[in-house]
Amino acid sequence: MKSIAVIGGGISGLSIAQCLKDRFEVKVFESASKPGGLIKCDRIDGNLYHMVGGHVFNSRRQDVLDWFWKFFNRDEEFTKATRNAVVYMGKPIGYPIENHIYQFELELQKKIILELLEIAKNSQSEPKNFEEFLKFRFGKTLYEIYFKPYNEKVWKCDLSEVPLTWLAGKLPMPSVEEIIFSNFNKASESNMVHSTFYYPKNNGSQFLADRLAQGININYNSKISSLKKVDQKWMINEELFDKIIFCGNIKDLVEMIEDSIDIYKKQIEELEYHGTTSVLCEILNNDFSWIYMPTVEHHSHRIICTGNFSDTNNGSKALSATIEFTDEIGQEDILHNLGNLPYSPKYISHRYTQYTYPIQNTDTKNMIDSIKKLIEPEGIYLLGRFAEWEYYNMDAAIGAAIDLNSVLD
């Protein structure tokens, strides 16, 4: 059997290793002491702490669903929940916001409706960037009060410089007719892929990582610093492999294989990204899953009420939640910000993760594709959020692994 090294034991690395293990000798190298990458969880004072995000599962892709449920008992190990997200603007407004215009004050409703009718009446030129897309799709008012401030909080960049290719498949695409229909009928977010989702009854997304790690040869606490070509094979820690699936950060790969992608070194170094400070809190009881916060007085951009996903996530009678800030923020600033947030969050712990949100420019996709064409004949394949510099969620990462598996022999 050919041998394959998988570098990185996050959801991408675990998924591709499970796909390959019956056809190849597979070894996973993971720098941490447990699997999961960005979906790892911890327990603090009995509370389940999603250290980045609040990962739930569903997918539009039937092959992803079929693959995933081979590893789990859906009825016994998971709960199925209906997503109940809101946008907090002095009061909770239903999400997605364009379906809940009727919850605004009357004058604001009229203004938004007139803009939507103007959009429907006049043909728009094709949007060239994220800012234009949002204005052309939802109108200036919704853009100014929600889409602009919220996205600027998350991405911390000029939205006119964000290419649409970066967010392809991740954006809401309702027509004006659909928006009006949804408001007349007080529709929910039922058309979104995660309008319902599955969540483990115990240990959240760490349960997923631990289960997907079973049956795989994983070297934990293994940080790889270099990859060397020896007689048409790749050497890692004195072991030889026919192929490498790289699920780490492409910024690190430049140093590992040196000359192979040296012509892209400067472009890779200039790739932009953001980190996340995730704050574990107790919070007043509410019925929400996600609370999005566009207003400037709230420096955080969302509250994820993970305690509502499963009762086992809560360490006491209080509801637990994680509150996210883009980039690093110190504890003093965190405590100050918590005082401005709804539902009276009380600090338990926090953690900063440097790499959580990759940011693409107009050249990124072409560059990554060029790198793939250059290194795949050498036996190195890129997979995952920061290897491919793609904003994958969990099911998209699994889908990418399934797609890569189909072309490997």
C-alpha positions as CSV (number, residue, x, y, z in Angstrom):
1,M,0.0,0.0,0.0
2,K,1.1,3.5,-0.7
3,S,1.7,5.7,2.4
4,I,0.2,9.1,3.0
5,A,1.1,11.6,5.7
6,V,-1.7,14.0,6.8
7,I,-0.3,17.1,8.4
8,G,-3.0,18.5,10.8
9,G,-5.6,16.8,12.8
10,G,-8.4,19.2,12.5
11,I,-11.7,18.4,10.8
12,S,-10.1,18.4,7.4
13,G,-7.2,16.2,8.4
14,L,-9.4,13.7,10.2
15,S,-11.9,13.6,7.4
16,I,-9.4,12.9,4.7
17,A,-7.6,10.3,6.9
18,Q,-10.9,8.4,7.4
19,C,-11.5,8.6,3.6
20,L,-8.1,7.2,2.8
21,K,-7.3,4.7,5.6
22,D,-8.7,1.6,3.8
23,R,-6.7,2.2,0.6
24,F,-3.5,3.7,2.0
25,E,-1.2,3.5,5.0
26,V,-2.1,6.8,6.7
27,K,-0.4,8.7,9.5
28,V,-1.7,12.0,10.9
29,F,0.7,14.5,12.4
30,E,-1.0,16.8,14.9
31,S,0.9,19.5,16.8
32,A,-1.6,19.6,19.7
33,S,-2.3,17.0,22.3
34,K,-5.8,16.2,21.1
35,P,-7.6,16.3,17.7
36,G,-10.0,18.9,16.4
37,G,-8.1,22.0,15.3
38,L,-10.6,24.9,15.2
39,I,-13.5,22.7,16.5
40,K,-11.7,21.7,19.7
41,C,-13.6,22.1,23.0
42,D,-12.5,22.2,26.6
43,R,-14.3,22.1,30.0
44,I,-14.0,24.9,32.4
45,D,-16.0,24.8,35.7
46,G,-18.1,22.2,34.1
47,N,-19.0,24.4,31.1
48,L,-18.2,23.2,27.6
49,Y,-16.0,25.8,26.0
50,H,-16.0,26.0,22.2
51,M,-12.7,27.7,21.9
52,V,-13.5,29.0,18.4
53,G,-17.0,29.3,17.2
54,G,-20.0,27.1,18.1
55,H,-19.8,24.2,15.6
56,V,-23.0,22.4,14.6
57,F,-23.6,20.1,11.7
58,N,-25.8,19.9,8.7
59,S,-25.2,20.0,5.0
60,R,-26.8,20.6,1.6
61,R,-24.6,17.9,0.1
62,Q,-26.1,14.4,0.4
63,D,-22.7,12.8,0.0
64,V,-21.4,14.7,3.1
65,L,-24.5,13.7,5.1
66,D,-24.1,10.0,4.1
67,W,-20.4,10.0,4.9
68,F,-20.8,11.8,8.3
69,W,-23.6,9.5,9.6
70,K,-21.5,6.4,9.0
71,F,-19.6,7.4,12.1
72,F,-22.4,8.4,14.4
73,N,-25.8,7.3,15.7
74,R,-28.0,10.3,14.8
75,D,-30.9,9.3,17.0
76,E,-29.0,8.4,20.2
77,E,-26.0,10.7,20.1
78,F,-27.4,13.9,18.7
79,T,-30.2,16.4,19.2
80,K,-31.8,18.1,16.3
81,A,-32.5,21.8,16.9
82,T,-34.1,24.6,15.0
83,R,-31.8,27.6,14.7
84,N,-33.2,30.6,16.6
85,A,-30.8,33.5,15.7
86,V,-31.4,37.2,16.2
87,V,-29.8,40.5,15.4
88,Y,-29.6,42.6,18.5
89,M,-30.3,46.3,17.8
90,G,-31.6,47.6,21.2
91,K,-34.0,44.7,21.0
92,P,-33.8,41.3,19.3
93,I,-34.7,41.4,15.6
94,G,-35.3,38.1,13.8
95,Y,-32.6,36.7,11.6
96,P,-32.0,36.9,8.7
97,I,-32.8,40.6,9.1
98,E,-34.2,41.1,5.6
99,N,-37.1,38.6,6.5
100,H,-38.0,40.7,9.6
101,I,-38.3,44.2,8.3
102,Y,-41.8,44.2,9.9
103,Q,-40.1,44.3,13.4
104,F,-38.6,47.7,12.8
105,E,-40.2,51.1,13.6
106,L,-42.7,52.1,10.9
107,E,-40.7,54.9,9.4
108,L,-37.7,52.7,9.0
109,Q,-39.9,50.0,7.4
110,K,-41.2,52.4,4.8
111,K,-37.7,53.6,3.9
112,I,-36.4,50.0,3.5
113,I,-39.5,49.0,1.4
114,L,-39.1,51.9,-0.9
115,E,-35.5,51.0,-1.5
116,L,-36.4,47.4,-2.2
117,L,-39.1,48.5,-4.7
118,E,-36.5,50.7,-6.4
119,I,-34.2,47.7,-6.7
120,A,-36.9,45.6,-8.2
121,K,-37.9,48.3,-10.7
122,N,-34.5,49.2,-11.9
123,S,-32.0,46.7,-13.3
124,Q,-28.7,46.9,-11.4
125,S,-25.3,46.5,-12.9
126,E,-23.4,43.4,-11.8
127,P,-21.8,44.0,-8.3
128,K,-18.0,44.1,-8.4
129,N,-17.4,43.6,-4.7
130,F,-19.0,42.7,-1.4
131,E,-20.1,46.3,-0.6
132,E,-21.9,46.6,-4.0
133,F,-23.5,43.2,-3.6
134,L,-25.0,44.1,-0.2
135,K,-26.3,47.5,-1.4
136,F,-27.7,46.1,-4.7
137,R,-29.3,43.2,-2.9
138,F,-30.8,44.8,0.2
139,G,-30.7,48.5,-0.3
140,K,-28.8,51.3,1.3
141,T,-30.6,51.4,4.7
142,L,-30.2,47.8,5.6
143,Y,-26.6,48.0,4.4
144,E,-25.9,51.0,6.7
145,I,-27.7,49.8,9.8
146,Y,-26.7,46.1,9.7
147,F,-24.6,44.6,6.9
148,K,-21.9,47.3,6.8
149,P,-21.2,47.6,10.6
150,Y,-21.5,43.9,11.3
151,N,-19.2,42.8,8.5
152,E,-16.7,45.5,9.2
153,K,-16.6,44.2,12.8
154,V,-15.9,40.7,11.6
155,W,-13.5,41.3,8.7
156,K,-12.0,44.7,9.8
157,C,-11.5,45.8,6.2
158,D,-13.0,48.0,3.5
159,L,-15.9,45.9,2.1
160,S,-15.4,47.4,-1.3
161,E,-12.1,45.6,-1.4
162,V,-13.6,42.2,-0.7
163,P,-14.1,40.1,-3.9
164,L,-17.3,38.2,-4.3
165,T,-15.4,35.0,-5.1
166,W,-14.3,34.9,-1.5
167,L,-17.8,34.5,-0.2
168,A,-19.3,32.5,-3.1
169,G,-21.9,30.1,-1.7
170,K,-21.9,31.8,1.7
171,L,-24.1,34.8,1.0
172,P,-27.9,35.2,1.3
173,M,-29.4,35.5,-2.2
174,P,-33.1,36.4,-1.8
175,S,-34.9,38.3,-4.5
176,V,-36.9,41.4,-3.6
177,E,-40.1,39.3,-4.2
178,E,-38.8,36.7,-1.7
179,I,-38.0,39.3,0.9
180,I,-41.4,40.9,0.7
181,F,-43.1,37.4,0.7
182,S,-41.1,36.4,3.8
183,N,-42.2,39.6,5.6
184,F,-45.8,39.2,4.7
185,N,-45.8,35.6,6.0
186,K,-43.3,36.2,8.9
187,A,-41.1,33.5,7.5
188,S,-38.1,32.2,9.4
189,E,-34.6,31.3,8.1
190,S,-35.9,27.9,6.9
191,N,-34.1,28.0,3.6
192,M,-30.7,28.3,5.2
193,V,-28.6,25.2,5.4
194,H,-28.3,25.4,9.2
195,S,-31.9,26.5,9.8
196,T,-32.0,23.1,11.6
197,F,-28.8,21.4,12.8
198,Y,-27.5,18.4,14.6
199,Y,-25.5,18.8,17.8
200,P,-23.9,16.1,20.0
201,K,-25.7,15.5,23.3
202,N,-22.3,15.4,25.0
203,N,-19.0,17.3,24.5
204,G,-20.1,19.3,21.4
205,S,-17.7,19.3,18.5
206,Q,-14.9,17.7,20.5
207,F,-17.1,14.6,20.5
208,L,-17.1,14.8,16.7
209,A,-13.3,15.1,16.6
210,D,-12.7,12.3,19.1
211,R,-15.0,10.0,17.2
212,L,-13.4,10.8,13.8
213,A,-10.0,10.2,15.3
214,Q,-10.8,6.6,16.1
215,G,-9.1,4.0,14.0
216,I,-6.5,6.5,12.7
217,N,-2.8,6.5,13.4
218,I,-2.2,9.9,14.9
219,N,1.1,11.3,16.2
220,Y,0.1,14.0,18.7
221,N,2.4,16.8,19.8
222,S,4.2,16.5,16.5
223,K,5.1,19.9,15.0
224,I,6.6,19.5,11.5
225,S,9.2,22.0,10.6
226,S,10.5,20.6,7.2
227,L,9.6,18.2,4.4
228,K,12.4,16.6,2.5
229,K,12.3,14.8,-0.9
230,V,14.2,11.5,-0.8
231,D,14.1,9.2,-3.8
232,Q,10.7,10.4,-5.0
233,K,9.3,10.1,-1.5
234,W,8.8,12.7,1.3
235,M,10.6,12.3,4.6
236,I,8.9,13.4,7.8
237,N,10.7,12.6,11.1
238,E,12.8,9.9,9.4
239,E,9.7,8.2,7.9
240,L,9.1,8.1,4.1
241,F,5.7,8.8,2.5
242,D,4.5,8.6,-1.1
243,K,2.1,11.6,-0.7
244,I,1.4,14.4,1.8
245,I,-2.0,16.0,2.5
246,F,-1.2,19.3,4.0
247,C,-4.0,20.6,6.3
248,G,-2.0,23.2,8.2
249,N,-1.4,26.8,7.4
250,I,0.1,27.5,4.0
251,K,2.2,30.3,5.5
252,D,4.1,27.5,7.3
253,L,4.4,25.3,4.2
254,V,6.6,27.9,2.5
255,E,9.4,27.2,5.1
256,M,8.8,23.5,5.1
257,I,9.4,22.8,1.4
258,E,11.5,25.9,0.6
259,D,12.3,26.1,-3.2
260,S,9.1,24.3,-4.4
261,I,6.8,27.3,-4.0
262,D,9.5,30.0,-3.4
263,I,8.1,32.1,-6.3
264,Y,4.9,32.6,-4.3
265,K,6.6,33.3,-1.0
266,K,5.9,37.0,-1.0
267,Q,2.2,36.6,-1.9
268,I,1.8,33.9,0.8
269,E,3.4,36.1,3.4
270,E,1.0,38.9,2.4
271,L,-2.1,36.8,2.8
272,E,-4.4,38.5,5.3
273,Y,-6.3,36.9,8.2
274,H,-7.9,37.6,11.5
275,G,-7.9,35.9,14.8
276,T,-10.6,35.5,17.4
277,T,-10.8,36.1,21.1
278,S,-13.5,33.8,22.4
279,V,-14.9,34.5,25.8
280,L,-16.7,31.8,27.9
281,C,-19.5,33.3,30.0
282,E,-22.5,32.6,32.0
283,I,-25.5,34.5,30.5
284,L,-29.1,35.2,31.4
285,N,-31.5,32.6,30.2
286,N,-32.8,33.2,26.6
287,D,-34.1,31.1,23.7
288,F,-31.5,32.1,21.2
289,S,-28.8,30.1,19.5
290,W,-26.8,33.0,17.9
291,I,-27.1,36.7,18.7
292,Y,-25.5,39.0,16.1
293,M,-24.5,42.5,17.2
294,P,-23.9,45.1,14.5
295,T,-24.0,48.2,16.7
296,V,-20.8,50.0,17.4
297,E,-21.2,50.2,21.2
298,H,-20.8,46.4,21.2
299,H,-17.2,45.6,20.2
300,S,-18.0,41.9,20.0
301,H,-19.8,40.7,16.9
302,R,-21.8,37.7,18.2
303,I,-22.9,35.7,21.2
304,I,-23.2,32.0,20.7
305,C,-25.5,30.5,23.3
306,T,-23.9,27.1,23.3
307,G,-25.7,26.3,26.6
308,N,-28.9,26.2,24.5
309,F,-27.5,23.5,22.2
310,S,-27.3,20.9,24.9
311,D,-28.0,21.0,28.7
312,T,-24.8,19.1,29.2
313,N,-22.8,22.2,28.1
314,N,-23.8,24.1,31.2
315,G,-21.7,23.6,34.4
316,S,-24.4,25.0,36.7
317,K,-28.0,26.2,36.5
318,A,-26.8,29.2,34.6
319,L,-26.7,29.2,30.8
320,S,-23.3,29.2,29.1
321,A,-22.2,31.1,26.0
322,T,-19.2,32.2,24.1
323,I,-18.8,35.8,23.0
324,E,-16.5,36.5,20.0
325,F,-14.3,39.5,19.3
326,T,-12.3,39.8,16.2
327,D,-8.5,39.7,16.9
328,E,-6.8,39.8,20.3
329,I,-8.4,41.7,23.2
330,G,-7.1,41.8,26.8
331,Q,-9.1,40.7,29.9
332,E,-9.6,44.3,31.1
333,D,-11.1,45.3,27.8
334,I,-13.2,42.1,27.7
335,L,-14.7,42.9,31.2
336,H,-15.4,46.5,30.1
337,N,-17.2,45.3,27.0
338,L,-19.2,42.6,28.8
339,G,-20.9,45.4,30.7
340,N,-22.3,46.8,27.5
341,L,-23.7,43.5,26.2
342,P,-27.3,42.2,26.4
343,Y,-28.3,39.4,28.7
344,S,-25.7,40.3,31.4
345,P,-22.8,38.0,30.5
346,K,-20.4,37.1,33.4
347,Y,-16.8,36.2,32.6
348,I,-15.4,32.7,33.1
349,S,-12.4,32.5,30.8
350,H,-11.1,33.6,27.4
351,R,-8.7,32.4,24.7
352,Y,-7.2,34.1,21.7
353,T,-6.7,32.0,18.5
354,Q,-4.4,33.7,16.0
355,Y,-5.8,32.2,12.8
356,T,-9.5,31.9,12.4
357,Y,-10.7,34.0,9.5
358,P,-8.8,33.9,6.2
359,I,-9.2,36.9,4.0
360,Q,-9.0,36.7,0.2
361,N,-8.2,39.4,-2.3
362,T,-8.9,39.2,-6.0
363,D,-5.7,37.2,-6.7
364,T,-5.9,34.7,-3.9
365,K,-7.9,31.9,-5.6
366,N,-5.8,32.0,-8.7
367,M,-2.6,31.9,-6.6
368,I,-3.8,28.9,-4.5
369,D,-4.8,27.1,-7.7
370,S,-1.4,27.8,-9.2
371,I,0.3,26.4,-6.2
372,K,-1.8,23.3,-6.3
373,K,-0.8,22.7,-9.9
374,L,2.8,23.2,-9.0
375,I,3.0,20.8,-6.0
376,E,0.4,18.1,-6.7
377,P,2.7,16.4,-9.3
378,E,5.3,16.4,-6.5
379,G,2.8,14.5,-4.2
380,I,1.7,17.4,-1.9
381,Y,-2.0,18.3,-1.7
382,L,-3.6,21.2,0.1
383,L,-6.8,20.8,2.1
384,G,-8.5,22.9,4.7
385,R,-9.4,26.4,5.7
386,F,-5.8,27.8,6.0
387,A,-4.1,25.4,3.6
388,E,-6.5,26.6,0.8
389,W,-7.2,30.0,2.4
390,E,-10.9,29.3,2.1
391,Y,-13.6,30.2,4.6
392,Y,-14.8,26.6,5.2
393,N,-17.3,25.7,7.8
394,M,-17.3,22.2,9.1
395,D,-19.5,20.5,6.5
396,A,-17.6,22.4,3.7
397,A,-14.3,21.1,5.0
398,I,-15.7,17.5,5.0
399,G,-17.0,18.1,1.5
400,A,-13.5,19.2,0.3
401,A,-12.0,16.1,1.9
402,I,-14.5,13.9,0.0
403,D,-13.7,15.7,-3.2
404,L,-9.9,15.3,-2.8
405,N,-10.4,11.6,-1.9
406,S,-12.1,11.0,-5.2
407,V,-9.0,12.1,-7.2
408,L,-6.3,10.3,-5.2
409,D,-5.0,7.0,-6.3
